[in-house]
Amino acid sequence: MGRRRTELSSHPATVLFVGRHAADGRLLQELFEASPKNRFALEMIEQPKEARTRLTHGDVDAVLLDASLTDAMQGLETLASVEPAAPILLLSPTEDEELGLSALKAGAQDFLVKDRLDRQVLVHAIRYAIERHRLKNRLRDLSLMDELTGLYNRRGFVTLATEDLRLARRNKQNLLVAFGDLDDLKQINDTLGHAEGDTAIKDVSGILRRTFRDSDLIARIGGDEFAVLVRGADTDHVEVIRRRLKDELAMFSRRAKRRYRLKISLGFAQRAATNLVSVESLLRAADRALYQEKRRHERESGEHDAITNSKSLEKPPYEARAIDILLVEDNAEDAALTRRALDQARLQNRLSIVADGFEALAFLKGATPFETAAQPDVVLLDLDLPRMDGHEVLSEMRQDPLLKDIPVVVLTATKSGNPDFNGSEPDAFLTKPVNFHRLADAIKSVAGFGFTIVKLSA
């Protein structure tokens, strides 16, 4: 993708004229040449489709689009959606207020009438459009960036990762998210001061930049927490990341000579994009991976944290373990098919089945008659349930602090796309009748791979 210009330079501003009339191109060139103090380089392309390709190469400062083109409005919307974007001015052969308003709504910066063009009008309109566009981009960048580290903030991460999710769905790819934090930040703040704590956070951002690729999306989610979206992840990416992080931490420790040991913990979650409802659900899964492994590590390590850490690095990144699955399904035939799918996948699991939403919540909360039931690692939830439907169950779970982090895979008979969950989103979405392999992959992704963690120290 081409770069986006952020500041005015001594080079001429590149203006792209999109239109079929050579006379219009000649007129624009004459007006630009009559403005020696305002340097412009004019490029001419006949079709919006070709102009879109040119824009993706970058370094275009403004676009002049001929409204007399048969597909002008469609072309306007297409060009306005290109990244890196450029301000678009619509050139109309006539004064048309309705067309002008439509153009502004579709993404144009300005509406110019050809018969009223002179040197001053054209130059001022282009320069103002360029400045407004650059200001808009600067404000947008500020709203998406973390001031301390220069990484994206949570809003920036979700915004850009959502675009990656759309592309990954079309290409039927997997997405991998690493969720991490800086260990012992509170101790650094308490003993050495918050300025040193800020330095440690900036150190972590630098280590993550060197650990991950330029194509990966790195963000500071808040406080001492970071997230990375690994684009085009392969099956061996976790091991590669572990090795890179170990090397970068060791190198940092030798060079920086801080008064503390810098430790970074990473939890991983991977999903098939076609099963993902949102980026937020993948982020929650990676966060759960981090939290659950930290709890396990704290229980097992005691006072021997450093020894346990070194041993954990020798373990394979994928550790099979028994998982508890709750299936909420009122159709006995579908329940039998789901059980068969899990058996064929040879997953280590304990499957419990309830038939409606009230029973599901009772099971999850340990209420009568499920006082001795273990809380599940993952819930398979049908939407069409008696008494209380799946939407209500999911909403109750997401509002309950003790249940909100349990992964939920929604099963539904609809083929019209993902239903609207009104903010209470599941972690994965599968259509019935259940495909054995897709169900197995979904279960493995939310309850197996998602519980893997890497903990390394400098």
DAVENWO-V940397 format. One record per backbone hydrogen bond with DSSP energy under -1.0 kcal/mol. CO is the residue of the C=O (numbers start at 1). NH is the residue of the N-H. E is the energy in kcal/mol with one decimal. If there is no record, write none. Layout:
BEGIN
co=CO nh=NH e=E
co=CO nh=NH e=E
END
This chain:
BEGIN
co=3 nh=59 e=-1.3
co=13 nh=41 e=-2.9
co=14 nh=61 e=-2.0
co=14 nh=62 e=-1.4
co=15 nh=43 e=-2.7
co=16 nh=64 e=-3.0
co=17 nh=45 e=-2.8
co=18 nh=66 e=-2.7
co=21 nh=25 e=-1.4
co=22 nh=26 e=-2.4
co=23 nh=27 e=-2.2
co=24 nh=28 e=-2.3
co=25 nh=29 e=-2.2
co=26 nh=30 e=-2.3
co=27 nh=31 e=-2.3
co=28 nh=32 e=-2.3
co=29 nh=33 e=-2.4
co=30 nh=34 e=-1.3
co=32 nh=35 e=-1.8
co=35 nh=38 e=-1.4
co=39 nh=13 e=-2.1
co=41 nh=15 e=-2.8
co=43 nh=17 e=-3.5
co=45 nh=19 e=-1.9
co=47 nh=51 e=-2.2
co=48 nh=52 e=-2.4
co=49 nh=53 e=-1.4
co=50 nh=54 e=-2.1
co=51 nh=55 e=-2.5
co=52 nh=56 e=-1.7
co=54 nh=57 e=-1.1
co=55 nh=58 e=-1.9
co=56 nh=2 e=-2.8
co=62 nh=16 e=-2.7
co=63 nh=89 e=-3.1
co=64 nh=18 e=-3.2
co=65 nh=91 e=-3.4
co=66 nh=69 e=-1.3
co=69 nh=72 e=-1.6
co=71 nh=75 e=-2.8
co=72 nh=76 e=-2.4
co=73 nh=77 e=-2.1
co=74 nh=78 e=-2.0
co=75 nh=79 e=-2.7
co=76 nh=80 e=-2.3
co=79 nh=82 e=-1.1
co=87 nh=63 e=-2.5
co=88 nh=109 e=-3.5
co=88 nh=110 e=-1.0
co=89 nh=65 e=-2.7
co=90 nh=112 e=-3.1
co=91 nh=67 e=-3.7
co=92 nh=114 e=-2.8
co=96 nh=100 e=-2.4
co=97 nh=101 e=-2.3
co=98 nh=102 e=-2.2
co=99 nh=103 e=-2.4
co=100 nh=104 e=-2.1
co=101 nh=105 e=-2.2
co=102 nh=106 e=-1.7
co=103 nh=108 e=-2.7
co=110 nh=90 e=-2.4
co=112 nh=92 e=-3.3
co=113 nh=116 e=-1.3
co=114 nh=117 e=-1.6
co=118 nh=122 e=-2.5
co=119 nh=123 e=-2.4
co=120 nh=124 e=-2.4
co=121 nh=125 e=-2.2
co=122 nh=126 e=-2.3
co=123 nh=127 e=-2.7
co=124 nh=128 e=-2.7
co=125 nh=129 e=-2.0
co=126 nh=130 e=-2.5
co=127 nh=131 e=-2.3
co=128 nh=132 e=-2.8
co=129 nh=133 e=-2.3
co=130 nh=134 e=-2.4
co=131 nh=135 e=-2.5
co=132 nh=136 e=-2.4
co=133 nh=137 e=-2.2
co=134 nh=138 e=-2.4
co=135 nh=139 e=-2.5
co=136 nh=140 e=-2.4
co=137 nh=141 e=-2.8
co=138 nh=142 e=-2.3
co=139 nh=143 e=-1.8
co=141 nh=145 e=-1.1
co=144 nh=153 e=-2.8
co=146 nh=150 e=-2.3
co=151 nh=146 e=-3.6
co=152 nh=220 e=-2.7
co=153 nh=157 e=-2.7
co=154 nh=158 e=-2.7
co=155 nh=159 e=-2.5
co=156 nh=160 e=-2.4
co=157 nh=161 e=-2.8
co=158 nh=162 e=-1.9
co=160 nh=164 e=-1.7
co=161 nh=165 e=-2.3
co=162 nh=166 e=-1.8
co=163 nh=167 e=-1.9
co=164 nh=168 e=-2.7
co=165 nh=169 e=-2.2
co=166 nh=170 e=-1.8
co=167 nh=171 e=-2.0
co=168 nh=173 e=-2.5
co=173 nh=273 e=-2.6
co=175 nh=271 e=-2.1
co=176 nh=230 e=-3.1
co=177 nh=269 e=-2.0
co=178 nh=228 e=-2.3
co=179 nh=267 e=-3.2
co=180 nh=226 e=-3.1
co=181 nh=265 e=-2.2
co=184 nh=188 e=-1.7
co=185 nh=189 e=-2.7
co=186 nh=190 e=-2.7
co=187 nh=191 e=-2.3
co=188 nh=192 e=-2.6
co=189 nh=193 e=-1.2
co=193 nh=197 e=-1.5
co=194 nh=198 e=-2.5
co=195 nh=199 e=-1.8
co=196 nh=200 e=-2.1
co=197 nh=201 e=-2.0
co=198 nh=202 e=-2.2
co=199 nh=203 e=-2.3
co=200 nh=204 e=-2.2
co=201 nh=205 e=-2.0
co=202 nh=206 e=-2.0
co=203 nh=207 e=-2.3
co=204 nh=208 e=-2.7
co=205 nh=209 e=-2.0
co=206 nh=210 e=-1.9
co=207 nh=211 e=-1.8
co=208 nh=212 e=-2.6
co=213 nh=216 e=-1.3
co=217 nh=229 e=-2.6
co=218 nh=152 e=-1.4
co=219 nh=227 e=-2.5
co=222 nh=225 e=-2.6
co=224 nh=182 e=-1.6
co=225 nh=221 e=-1.2
co=225 nh=222 e=-1.4
co=226 nh=180 e=-3.0
co=227 nh=219 e=-2.6
co=228 nh=178 e=-2.6
co=229 nh=217 e=-2.3
co=230 nh=176 e=-1.1
co=234 nh=237 e=-1.5
co=236 nh=240 e=-1.8
co=237 nh=241 e=-2.8
co=238 nh=242 e=-2.6
co=239 nh=243 e=-2.1
co=240 nh=244 e=-2.5
co=241 nh=245 e=-2.9
co=242 nh=246 e=-2.3
co=243 nh=247 e=-2.2
co=244 nh=248 e=-2.7
co=245 nh=249 e=-2.6
co=246 nh=250 e=-2.2
co=247 nh=251 e=-2.5
co=248 nh=252 e=-2.5
co=249 nh=253 e=-2.4
co=250 nh=254 e=-1.8
co=251 nh=255 e=-2.0
co=252 nh=256 e=-3.1
co=262 nh=458 e=-2.4
co=263 nh=183 e=-1.9
co=264 nh=456 e=-1.8
co=265 nh=181 e=-1.7
co=266 nh=454 e=-3.7
co=267 nh=179 e=-3.2
co=269 nh=177 e=-2.8
co=271 nh=175 e=-2.7
co=272 nh=275 e=-1.9
co=273 nh=276 e=-1.2
co=275 nh=429 e=-1.2
co=279 nh=283 e=-2.4
co=280 nh=284 e=-2.5
co=281 nh=285 e=-1.8
co=282 nh=286 e=-2.1
co=283 nh=287 e=-2.2
co=284 nh=288 e=-2.6
co=285 nh=289 e=-2.1
co=286 nh=290 e=-2.0
co=287 nh=291 e=-2.6
co=288 nh=292 e=-3.0
co=289 nh=293 e=-1.8
co=290 nh=294 e=-1.9
co=291 nh=295 e=-2.2
co=292 nh=296 e=-2.1
co=293 nh=297 e=-2.9
co=294 nh=298 e=-2.7
co=295 nh=299 e=-2.0
co=296 nh=300 e=-2.0
co=297 nh=301 e=-2.7
co=298 nh=302 e=-1.2
co=301 nh=304 e=-2.5
co=304 nh=308 e=-2.3
co=305 nh=309 e=-2.4
co=306 nh=310 e=-1.9
co=307 nh=311 e=-1.9
co=308 nh=312 e=-2.3
co=309 nh=313 e=-1.2
co=311 nh=314 e=-1.4
co=312 nh=315 e=-1.0
co=323 nh=350 e=-2.6
co=324 nh=377 e=-2.8
co=324 nh=378 e=-1.4
co=325 nh=352 e=-2.8
co=326 nh=380 e=-3.1
co=327 nh=354 e=-2.4
co=328 nh=382 e=-2.3
co=331 nh=335 e=-2.4
co=332 nh=336 e=-2.1
co=333 nh=337 e=-2.0
co=334 nh=338 e=-2.3
co=335 nh=339 e=-2.3
co=336 nh=340 e=-2.2
co=337 nh=341 e=-2.3
co=338 nh=342 e=-2.2
co=339 nh=343 e=-2.3
co=340 nh=344 e=-2.6
co=341 nh=345 e=-1.7
co=342 nh=347 e=-1.3
co=348 nh=323 e=-1.6
co=350 nh=325 e=-2.8
co=352 nh=327 e=-3.3
co=354 nh=329 e=-2.3
co=356 nh=360 e=-1.9
co=357 nh=361 e=-2.2
co=358 nh=362 e=-2.2
co=359 nh=363 e=-2.7
co=360 nh=364 e=-2.5
co=361 nh=365 e=-2.1
co=362 nh=367 e=-2.5
co=367 nh=370 e=-3.6
co=370 nh=373 e=-1.3
co=378 nh=326 e=-2.2
co=379 nh=409 e=-3.2
co=380 nh=328 e=-3.2
co=381 nh=411 e=-3.2
co=383 nh=385 e=-1.3
co=383 nh=390 e=-2.4
co=386 nh=357 e=-1.0
co=386 nh=388 e=-3.3
co=389 nh=393 e=-1.9
co=390 nh=394 e=-2.7
co=391 nh=395 e=-2.4
co=392 nh=396 e=-2.4
co=393 nh=397 e=-2.4
co=394 nh=398 e=-2.5
co=395 nh=399 e=-1.2
co=400 nh=403 e=-1.4
co=400 nh=404 e=-2.4
co=403 nh=406 e=-1.9
co=407 nh=379 e=-2.5
co=408 nh=427 e=-2.6
co=408 nh=428 e=-1.5
co=409 nh=381 e=-2.7
co=410 nh=430 e=-3.1
co=411 nh=383 e=-1.4
co=412 nh=432 e=-3.2
co=421 nh=424 e=-1.9
co=423 nh=425 e=-1.2
co=428 nh=410 e=-2.4
co=430 nh=412 e=-1.8
co=435 nh=439 e=-2.7
co=436 nh=440 e=-2.4
co=437 nh=441 e=-2.6
co=438 nh=442 e=-2.4
co=439 nh=443 e=-2.6
co=440 nh=444 e=-2.7
co=441 nh=445 e=-2.4
co=442 nh=446 e=-2.1
co=443 nh=447 e=-2.3
co=444 nh=448 e=-1.9
co=444 nh=449 e=-2.1
co=448 nh=451 e=-1.6
co=449 nh=452 e=-1.8
co=452 nh=268 e=-2.0
co=454 nh=266 e=-3.4
co=456 nh=264 e=-1.8
END
